[in-house]
Amino acid sequence: MSLDASDANHHSGCLPLRRLFKLKPQRALKSSTKQADSSRVCNQTRKASDSERDDDIADLTSRVFYDTCCDFGSSEFNTAACQWEAPPVYSDLPSPSDSICGAIRHTIETVLDTLDSSLRSLSLQIHSNPELMFEEIFAHNLLCDYMESHGFSVTRHYLGLKTAWKAEYTHGKGGRTLGINSEMDALPEIGHACGHNLIAISGVGVALAIKSALETHNVPGTVVLLGTPAEEGGGGKIILLERGAYKGMDACLMCHPSPGPELSSFVVSSLAMQSIDAEFFGQSAHAGNAPWEGANALDAAFLSYSSVSVLRQQIKPDHRINGVINGSERAVNVIPDYAKMRWYVRAPTRDQLTQLTERVSACFEGAALATSCRLKITKNTPYCDLRQNSILASAFSHAICQESGVNAGQYPSGASTDFGNVSYVLPSLHPAFAIPTRPNGGNHSPAFADSARTTEAHKACMITTKALACTGFRVLQDNEFFMRVREVFEASI
């Protein structure tokens, strides 16, 4: 993909997305009429015929807005540039199924409204007790107790992971199985700066709402909620996937908070990611008396860092390389004989990730050769790019429009998630929802950690949870809908 300097939204290093994707120019909306116009667009879109709806679903990505690939901040959105064309939504033409769906939606909304205060309490408790990957003991116990108290069969320390858990409920005989994920881990130093306290309660809310709908409307099916540890670098879902936790699921859902316009939601892509540990082994020596006897491992690490910095000039705009040098307590007058670095390499697809990882590894190898150090490279299981199921995405867009009056948009993200690996195995949906935050206070910042505990963030989370529960219930109840979900997934393999 080449860059287009004439693009109106062009920033240095951004993809020419306005040229690559079909984006209709729109005028800026006045703040006083934004909500009304969004509702009008939503209502007009619902009037499409069933045949038009199916055509739209098959070509979802040509009807949505793609934001620039490196605009991840929470700076104020330019309304004219960031108004996306509404994704296709499901028709509200009168039919028996529509009246049933209306009743089901009422059940889901009523249950979640009833549980609102207790879910808010869970969120605040998890937020106030941040735990790092694979150490989410407080959250594990808190959420397991809560699910047990609401009639779920709970397995603690699931599949050998001490902070993973499984909550399962089945109604009737037969039926399909819906999977849901609740993340729990926080970040070092800055706590829940990725809002996993909100992801945790959303998963809980979706599971409980669907349980009630299965019972109330006598629909056979199973809902499985997985407590998934260590998303922030530990690949908890990948471990659970390898150990069979997702076996038997027909689809899997979760959501994630992000910055953005009020009450907005997005069906985002993500980058595939490879984590790399690079260790350099040198030879210690007296730094003043006989430095020539040493081989400086710290020099190897800094030379690697500089080499990667130079490499960044020759990589594609949607590729990412980030790394840190682990700290040490070594004396200044001793040539360092050991240094360790941790790197994340990201690219839009698994194949591109493999190629970029080889180029980054060459930087480490060259630095080791130049400094006469021995190199050890450790590559963990990579995170795959996120493959959103377009049928689930369209259904979610329709549901979120009914909850907030605003359709879900779509854009690429520079972030990565271990849920991407799940999306390669079964139909998956992972929408993002906006919570209010300060300028430059997006994910992985202290400001976002503050935002993740606000009442406004909780409100946005509950709106998304209701829409996600409605979408998930259709997987269990609507045979035709699920067939389309499955067909799209199989076509993408």
C-alpha positions as CSV (number, residue, x, y, z in Angstrom):
1,M,0.0,0.0,0.0
2,S,1.4,3.3,-1.0
3,L,1.0,6.6,0.8
4,D,-1.2,9.4,-0.7
5,A,0.0,12.8,0.2
6,S,-3.2,14.4,-1.2
7,D,-5.5,12.5,1.2
8,A,-7.4,14.9,3.4
9,N,-6.8,12.8,6.5
10,H,-3.2,12.1,5.7
11,H,-0.7,12.1,8.5
12,S,2.9,11.2,8.2
13,G,3.2,7.4,8.3
14,C,-0.6,6.7,7.9
15,L,-2.1,4.5,5.3
16,P,-4.1,6.1,2.5
17,L,-7.3,4.7,3.9
18,R,-9.6,7.2,2.3
19,R,-8.4,6.1,-1.0
20,L,-8.3,2.4,-0.2
21,F,-11.8,2.1,1.3
22,K,-15.2,3.5,0.3
23,L,-15.7,6.5,2.5
24,K,-18.4,9.0,1.7
25,P,-17.6,12.7,2.6
26,Q,-19.9,14.0,5.3
27,R,-20.3,17.4,6.8
28,A,-19.7,18.1,10.5
29,L,-22.7,17.7,12.7
30,K,-23.7,20.2,15.2
31,S,-23.3,18.9,18.8
32,S,-27.0,19.6,19.5
33,T,-28.2,17.5,16.7
34,K,-25.7,14.7,16.6
35,Q,-27.7,12.2,18.6
36,A,-30.9,12.9,16.6
37,D,-29.1,12.5,13.3
38,S,-27.5,9.2,14.5
39,S,-30.9,7.9,15.5
40,R,-32.4,8.9,12.2
41,V,-29.6,7.1,10.3
42,C,-30.1,4.0,12.4
43,N,-33.9,4.0,11.8
44,Q,-33.5,4.6,8.0
45,T,-31.0,1.7,7.8
46,R,-33.4,-0.7,9.5
47,K,-35.9,-0.2,6.6
48,A,-33.8,-2.2,4.2
49,S,-35.4,-5.4,2.8
50,D,-34.2,-8.8,3.9
51,S,-32.4,-9.4,0.6
52,E,-30.7,-6.1,0.8
53,R,-29.7,-6.9,4.4
54,D,-28.0,-10.1,3.3
55,D,-26.1,-8.4,0.5
56,D,-24.9,-5.7,2.9
57,I,-23.7,-8.3,5.5
58,A,-21.7,-10.1,2.8
59,D,-19.9,-6.8,2.0
60,L,-19.6,-5.3,5.5
61,T,-16.1,-3.9,5.1
62,S,-17.0,-1.8,2.1
63,R,-19.7,0.1,4.1
64,V,-17.7,1.2,7.2
65,F,-15.3,3.9,8.1
66,Y,-11.6,3.1,8.7
67,D,-9.7,5.5,10.9
68,T,-6.0,6.2,10.4
69,C,-3.8,3.3,11.5
70,C,-1.7,5.3,14.0
71,D,-4.4,7.6,15.6
72,F,-4.7,5.8,18.9
73,G,-4.9,8.8,21.2
74,S,-7.9,10.3,22.9
75,S,-7.6,13.7,21.3
76,E,-10.8,15.4,20.2
77,F,-12.3,13.8,17.1
78,N,-12.8,15.8,14.0
79,T,-16.5,15.3,13.3
80,A,-16.3,15.8,9.6
81,A,-13.4,13.4,9.2
82,C,-14.6,10.8,11.6
83,Q,-18.3,10.3,10.7
84,W,-18.6,6.8,9.3
85,E,-21.3,5.4,7.1
86,A,-23.6,3.3,9.2
87,P,-22.8,-0.4,9.0
88,P,-25.7,-2.7,7.9
89,V,-28.2,-3.5,10.6
90,Y,-31.0,-6.0,10.8
91,S,-34.4,-5.1,9.5
92,D,-37.3,-4.3,11.8
93,L,-39.9,-5.4,9.2
94,P,-42.9,-6.9,11.1
95,S,-42.6,-10.7,11.5
96,P,-43.2,-13.2,14.3
97,S,-39.4,-13.5,14.9
98,D,-39.1,-9.7,15.4
99,S,-41.7,-9.7,18.2
100,I,-39.9,-12.6,19.9
101,C,-36.6,-10.8,19.6
102,G,-38.3,-7.8,21.2
103,A,-39.4,-9.8,24.1
104,I,-35.9,-11.4,24.5
105,R,-34.3,-8.0,24.3
106,H,-36.6,-6.8,27.1
107,T,-35.6,-9.8,29.2
108,I,-31.9,-9.1,28.7
109,E,-32.2,-5.4,29.5
110,T,-34.3,-6.1,32.6
111,V,-31.9,-8.6,34.0
112,L,-28.9,-6.3,33.4
113,D,-30.7,-3.3,34.9
114,T,-31.4,-5.4,38.0
115,L,-27.8,-6.5,38.3
116,D,-26.3,-3.1,37.5
117,S,-25.3,-2.1,41.1
118,S,-23.8,-5.5,41.9
119,L,-21.8,-5.5,38.6
120,R,-20.6,-2.0,39.4
121,S,-19.4,-3.2,42.8
122,L,-17.5,-6.1,41.2
123,S,-15.8,-3.6,38.8
124,L,-14.7,-1.3,41.5
125,Q,-13.4,-4.1,43.7
126,I,-11.3,-5.5,40.8
127,H,-10.1,-2.0,39.9
128,S,-9.1,-1.3,43.5
129,N,-7.1,-4.5,43.7
130,P,-5.0,-4.6,40.5
131,E,-3.2,-7.9,39.9
132,L,-0.6,-8.7,37.3
133,M,-0.8,-11.6,34.8
134,F,-1.3,-15.0,36.3
135,E,-1.6,-13.5,39.7
136,E,-5.3,-12.5,39.5
137,I,-6.2,-14.3,42.7
138,F,-8.6,-11.8,44.2
139,A,-10.5,-11.4,40.9
140,H,-10.6,-15.2,40.5
141,N,-12.2,-15.7,43.8
142,L,-14.5,-12.8,43.6
143,L,-15.9,-13.7,40.2
144,C,-16.2,-17.4,40.9
145,D,-18.2,-16.7,44.1
146,Y,-20.5,-14.4,42.2
147,M,-21.2,-16.8,39.4
148,E,-21.8,-19.6,41.8
149,S,-24.3,-17.4,43.6
150,H,-26.2,-17.0,40.4
151,G,-26.6,-20.7,39.6
152,F,-23.6,-21.4,37.4
153,S,-21.4,-24.5,37.7
154,V,-18.0,-23.1,38.4
155,T,-14.6,-24.8,37.9
156,R,-11.8,-22.9,39.7
157,H,-8.1,-23.0,38.7
158,Y,-9.3,-24.2,35.3
159,L,-7.0,-26.5,33.2
160,G,-4.0,-26.1,35.5
161,L,-4.0,-22.3,35.5
162,K,-4.4,-21.1,39.1
163,T,-6.3,-17.9,38.1
164,A,-8.3,-19.3,35.2
165,W,-11.9,-20.3,35.8
166,K,-14.9,-21.6,34.0
167,A,-18.6,-20.9,34.7
168,E,-21.2,-23.0,32.8
169,Y,-24.9,-23.1,32.6
170,T,-27.1,-25.3,30.4
171,H,-30.8,-25.1,29.8
172,G,-32.8,-27.9,28.2
173,K,-31.3,-30.6,26.0
174,G,-29.2,-30.1,22.9
175,G,-28.7,-26.6,21.5
176,R,-25.5,-24.7,20.8
177,T,-22.8,-23.4,23.1
178,L,-21.8,-19.8,23.4
179,G,-18.5,-18.8,24.8
180,I,-17.7,-15.5,26.6
181,N,-14.5,-14.2,28.0
182,S,-13.8,-12.1,31.1
183,E,-10.3,-10.6,31.4
184,M,-8.9,-9.7,34.8
185,D,-5.2,-8.7,34.8
186,A,-3.8,-5.2,35.3
187,L,-0.6,-3.5,34.2
188,P,2.6,-3.0,36.2
189,E,2.7,0.4,38.0
190,I,-0.4,1.8,36.4
191,G,-3.1,-0.7,37.4
192,H,-6.2,-1.2,35.3
193,A,-5.1,1.2,32.6
194,C,-6.6,-1.1,30.0
195,G,-10.0,-1.4,31.7
196,H,-10.0,-5.1,32.3
197,N,-12.3,-4.5,35.3
198,L,-14.9,-3.5,32.8
199,I,-14.2,-6.5,30.5
200,A,-14.6,-8.8,33.5
201,I,-18.1,-7.5,34.5
202,S,-19.2,-7.4,30.9
203,G,-18.5,-11.1,30.5
204,V,-20.4,-11.8,33.7
205,G,-23.3,-9.6,32.6
206,V,-23.6,-11.2,29.2
207,A,-23.5,-14.7,30.7
208,L,-26.2,-13.9,33.3
209,A,-28.4,-12.1,30.8
210,I,-28.3,-15.1,28.4
211,K,-29.0,-17.5,31.2
212,S,-32.2,-15.7,32.1
213,A,-33.2,-15.4,28.5
214,L,-32.7,-19.2,27.9
215,E,-34.9,-19.9,31.0
216,T,-37.6,-17.3,30.3
217,H,-38.0,-18.2,26.6
218,N,-37.3,-21.9,27.0
219,V,-34.5,-22.0,24.4
220,P,-32.1,-24.9,24.8
221,G,-28.4,-24.0,24.9
222,T,-25.3,-23.6,27.0
223,V,-23.4,-20.5,28.0
224,V,-19.7,-20.8,29.1
225,L,-17.9,-17.9,30.7
226,L,-14.2,-18.2,30.8
227,G,-12.1,-16.2,33.3
228,T,-9.0,-15.7,31.1
229,P,-5.8,-14.5,32.9
230,A,-2.8,-12.8,31.5
231,E,-3.9,-11.0,28.4
232,E,-1.2,-8.4,28.9
233,G,1.6,-10.4,27.5
234,G,1.1,-13.8,29.0
235,G,-1.2,-15.2,26.4
236,G,-3.7,-16.8,28.8
237,K,-6.3,-17.5,26.1
238,I,-3.7,-19.2,24.0
239,I,-2.8,-21.5,26.8
240,L,-6.5,-22.2,27.5
241,L,-7.0,-22.8,23.7
242,E,-4.2,-25.3,23.5
243,R,-5.6,-27.1,26.6
244,G,-9.1,-27.4,25.1
245,A,-11.0,-24.7,26.9
246,Y,-12.8,-23.5,23.7
247,K,-13.6,-27.0,22.4
248,G,-17.3,-27.4,21.8
249,M,-18.0,-23.7,21.6
250,D,-20.0,-22.5,18.5
251,A,-19.0,-18.9,18.8
252,C,-17.2,-16.7,21.3
253,L,-17.7,-13.0,22.4
254,M,-16.1,-10.4,24.5
255,C,-15.6,-6.6,24.4
256,H,-12.9,-4.0,25.3
257,P,-13.0,-0.3,26.4
258,S,-11.1,2.4,24.5
259,P,-11.1,6.2,24.0
260,G,-13.5,7.7,21.5
261,P,-16.7,9.8,21.0
262,E,-19.4,9.4,23.6
263,L,-21.5,6.2,23.4
264,S,-19.5,5.1,20.3
265,S,-18.5,1.5,19.6
266,F,-16.2,-0.1,17.1
267,V,-15.6,-3.5,15.6
268,V,-11.8,-3.2,15.4
269,S,-9.2,-5.3,13.8
270,S,-5.9,-5.8,15.6
271,L,-2.2,-6.6,14.8
272,A,-0.6,-10.0,15.1
273,M,2.2,-9.8,17.7
274,Q,5.3,-11.8,18.6
275,S,7.0,-11.2,22.0
276,I,10.8,-11.8,22.0
277,D,13.2,-12.0,24.8
278,A,16.8,-11.3,23.7
279,E,19.5,-12.1,26.2
280,F,23.2,-11.2,25.7
281,F,26.0,-13.0,27.5
282,G,29.4,-11.3,27.6
283,Q,32.5,-11.3,29.8
284,S,32.9,-9.1,33.0
285,A,36.1,-7.2,33.6
286,H,37.4,-4.2,35.5
287,A,36.0,-1.2,33.5
288,G,39.0,1.0,34.4
289,N,41.9,-1.4,34.7
290,A,41.4,-3.9,31.9
291,P,38.3,-3.2,29.9
292,W,39.8,-5.0,26.9
293,E,39.3,-8.2,28.7
294,G,35.6,-7.8,28.8
295,A,32.7,-8.3,26.3
296,N,30.1,-5.8,27.1
297,A,26.6,-7.3,27.0
298,L,25.0,-3.9,27.7
299,D,26.7,-2.5,24.6
300,A,25.1,-5.4,22.6
301,A,21.7,-4.5,24.0
302,F,22.1,-0.8,23.1
303,L,23.4,-1.6,19.7
304,S,20.4,-3.8,19.2
305,Y,18.1,-1.0,20.3
306,S,19.8,1.4,17.8
307,S,19.6,-1.1,15.0
308,V,15.9,-1.6,15.5
309,S,15.4,2.2,15.6
310,V,17.0,2.4,12.2
311,L,15.0,-0.6,10.9
312,R,11.8,1.3,11.7
313,Q,12.5,3.7,8.8
314,Q,12.2,0.8,6.4
315,I,9.1,-1.0,7.7
316,K,5.5,-0.5,6.6
317,P,3.4,2.2,8.4
318,D,1.1,-0.5,10.0
319,H,4.0,-2.5,11.5
320,R,5.1,-1.9,15.0
321,I,8.3,-2.7,17.0
322,N,8.7,-1.7,20.7
323,G,11.2,-2.9,23.3
324,V,12.7,-2.2,26.7
325,I,16.0,-3.1,28.4
326,N,15.5,-4.8,31.7
327,G,17.1,-2.9,34.6
328,S,20.0,-4.2,36.7
329,E,21.8,-3.3,39.9
330,R,25.4,-3.8,38.5
331,A,28.3,-1.7,39.5
332,V,29.5,1.0,37.2
333,N,33.1,-0.1,37.2
334,V,32.3,-3.6,36.0
335,I,31.9,-4.5,32.4
336,P,28.3,-5.9,32.2
337,D,28.4,-9.6,31.3
338,Y,24.6,-9.9,30.9
339,A,21.7,-7.9,29.5
340,K,18.2,-8.8,28.7
341,M,15.7,-7.0,26.4
342,R,11.9,-7.6,25.9
343,W,10.4,-6.8,22.5
344,Y,6.9,-6.8,20.9
345,V,6.8,-7.1,17.1
346,R,3.5,-6.4,15.4
347,A,2.1,-6.7,11.9
348,P,-1.4,-6.9,10.3
349,T,-1.2,-10.7,9.5
350,R,0.6,-13.8,10.7
351,D,2.7,-14.0,7.5
352,Q,3.8,-10.4,7.7
353,L,4.6,-10.9,11.4
354,T,6.9,-13.8,10.6
355,Q,8.9,-11.8,8.0
356,L,9.2,-8.8,10.3
357,T,10.3,-10.9,13.3
358,E,13.2,-12.3,11.1
359,R,14.4,-8.8,10.4
360,V,14.2,-7.8,14.1
361,S,16.1,-10.9,15.1
362,A,18.8,-10.0,12.6
363,C,19.4,-6.8,14.5
364,F,20.1,-8.8,17.7
365,E,22.4,-11.2,15.9
366,G,24.4,-8.4,14.4
367,A,24.8,-6.7,17.7
368,A,26.0,-9.9,19.3
369,L,28.5,-10.4,16.6
370,A,29.8,-6.8,16.8
371,T,30.3,-7.0,20.6
372,S,31.6,-10.6,20.8
373,C,28.6,-11.6,23.0
374,R,26.6,-14.8,22.9
375,L,22.9,-14.3,22.1
376,K,19.9,-16.3,23.3
377,I,16.5,-15.5,21.6
378,T,13.3,-16.8,23.2
379,K,10.1,-16.4,21.2
380,N,6.8,-16.9,22.9
381,T,3.6,-18.1,21.2
382,P,2.5,-15.3,18.9
383,Y,-0.8,-13.4,19.2
384,C,-2.7,-13.8,15.9
385,D,-4.5,-10.9,14.2
386,L,-8.2,-10.5,15.2
387,R,-10.6,-11.9,12.7
388,Q,-14.0,-10.3,13.4
389,N,-17.0,-12.3,12.1
390,S,-18.9,-9.9,9.9
391,I,-22.3,-11.5,10.6
392,L,-21.8,-11.2,14.3
393,A,-20.5,-7.6,13.8
394,S,-23.6,-6.6,11.8
395,A,-25.9,-8.1,14.4
396,F,-24.0,-6.3,17.2
397,S,-24.2,-3.0,15.2
398,H,-28.0,-3.4,15.0
399,A,-28.2,-4.2,18.7
400,I,-26.0,-1.3,19.9
401,C,-28.0,1.0,17.7
402,Q,-31.2,0.0,19.6
403,E,-29.4,0.6,22.9
404,S,-27.7,3.9,22.1
405,G,-28.9,5.2,18.8
406,V,-25.4,5.0,17.3
407,N,-24.1,2.3,14.9
408,A,-20.8,0.5,15.4
409,G,-18.0,1.7,13.2
410,Q,-15.0,-0.2,12.1
411,Y,-11.3,0.7,11.9
412,P,-7.9,-1.0,12.2
413,S,-6.1,-0.9,15.6
414,G,-2.4,-1.0,16.5
415,A,-3.1,-3.0,19.6
416,S,-2.9,-6.8,19.9
417,T,-4.9,-9.5,21.8
418,D,-4.6,-13.2,22.5
419,F,-8.3,-13.3,21.5
420,G,-7.0,-13.2,18.0
421,N,-5.9,-16.8,18.3
422,V,-9.4,-17.7,19.3
423,S,-10.8,-16.0,16.3
424,Y,-8.8,-18.3,14.0
425,V,-10.5,-21.4,15.6
426,L,-14.2,-20.4,15.9
427,P,-16.5,-17.5,14.9
428,S,-15.6,-14.6,17.2
429,L,-16.6,-11.0,18.0
430,H,-14.5,-8.5,20.0
431,P,-16.1,-5.0,19.8
432,A,-14.6,-1.9,21.5
433,F,-16.6,0.7,23.3
434,A,-15.6,4.2,24.1
435,I,-15.3,5.6,27.7
436,P,-14.6,9.2,28.5
437,T,-11.0,10.0,29.2
438,R,-8.6,13.0,29.1
439,P,-6.6,14.1,26.1
440,N,-3.7,11.7,25.5
441,G,-5.3,9.5,28.1
442,G,-5.9,6.4,26.0
443,N,-5.3,2.7,26.9
444,H,-2.2,2.0,28.9
445,S,-2.0,5.4,30.5
446,P,-2.7,6.4,34.1
447,A,-5.6,8.6,32.9
448,F,-7.3,5.6,31.3
449,A,-7.0,3.8,34.6
450,D,-8.8,6.6,36.3
451,S,-11.5,6.6,33.6
452,A,-12.1,2.9,33.9
453,R,-13.7,3.3,37.3
454,T,-16.0,6.2,36.5
455,T,-19.8,6.0,36.4
456,E,-19.7,7.1,32.7
457,A,-17.4,4.2,31.9
458,H,-19.7,1.8,33.7
459,K,-22.7,3.1,31.8
460,A,-21.0,2.6,28.4
461,C,-20.0,-0.9,29.5
462,M,-23.5,-1.8,30.3
463,I,-24.9,-0.5,27.0
464,T,-22.3,-2.7,25.2
465,T,-23.1,-5.7,27.5
466,K,-26.8,-5.5,26.6
467,A,-26.0,-5.4,22.8
468,L,-23.4,-8.2,23.2
469,A,-25.9,-10.4,25.1
470,C,-28.6,-9.8,22.4
471,T,-26.0,-10.8,19.7
472,G,-24.9,-13.9,21.6
473,F,-28.4,-15.1,22.2
474,R,-29.1,-15.1,18.5
475,V,-26.3,-17.6,18.1
476,L,-28.2,-20.0,20.4
477,Q,-31.7,-19.3,19.2
478,D,-31.6,-18.4,15.5
479,N,-30.6,-21.4,13.3
480,E,-30.5,-19.4,10.1
481,F,-28.5,-16.7,11.7
482,F,-25.9,-19.1,13.0
483,M,-25.6,-20.8,9.6
484,R,-24.6,-17.5,8.1
485,V,-22.1,-16.9,11.0
486,R,-20.6,-20.3,10.3
487,E,-20.5,-19.9,6.6
488,V,-18.6,-16.6,6.8
489,F,-16.1,-18.1,9.3
490,E,-15.5,-21.1,7.1
491,A,-15.0,-18.9,4.0
492,S,-12.3,-17.0,5.9
493,I,-10.2,-20.0,6.8
